[in-house]
Amino acid sequence: MSGNVEIEKLKSICSDAKKEGKLSGANLRKLYALFGQRFTKALDTLKSNRVKKYIFKPGSKTVWVVIGREREYLVIPEADFCTCDDFYYRVLDKKIHFCYHLIAQKIGQNLGWYESIEESSELYNSLMNEWKKATT
């Protein structure tokens, strides 16, 4: 399935879920059919409250982070980007369009299933450096 089809179907499902205020059984089935185990992992991530939206104040910088199995991953939803290995090895090779961190972030943002964390703008650079680090 092409990346554009995945993007459009995910947007459509998220839009429906946002209107309904929940993921219906039909939408759960559609997401599983579309993403398989990546959706299962994304749903576990959401249920475990591991999608975080950092808001840096004063100012208006916002950063999305998803806590994965190995570490915290920086997610840039506008660019469909994640710092995880799956993104580098499978998304960039065009084998898939989304890693499970991106799927979790997009569903979480649309349904409000994330934790908002306010931090001082003074911490922005140090936290960004931490999130951008590659796994060693």
GIJO-V680694 format. One line per field, one symbol per residue. ss: DSSP state (2 for helix, 1 for strand, 0 for the rest). phi: phi as a letter, one per 40 degrees, with the letter a starting at -180 (. if undefined). burial: + if it has 16 or more other ideal C-beta (glycine too) atoms within 10 Angstrom, else -. A space follows every 10 residues. Layout:
BEGIN
ss=???
phi=???
burial=???
END
This chain:
BEGIN
ss=0022222222 2222222222 0000222222 2222202222 2222222000 1111111000 1111111000 0111112220 1100222222 2000000002 2222222222 2000111111 2222222222 220000
phi=.cdccddccc cccccccccc gaccdccccc ccccbfcccd ccccccccfb bbbcbcbchb cbbcbbcccc acbcbbccbf bacccdcccb cccgcbbbcc cccccccdcc bgcabcbcbc dccdcccccc cccccb
burial=-----+--++ --++-++--- --+---+--+ +--++--++- +++-++---+ ++++-+---- --++++++-- -++++----+ -+++-++--+ +----+++++ ++++++++++ +-++------ ------+--- +-----
END
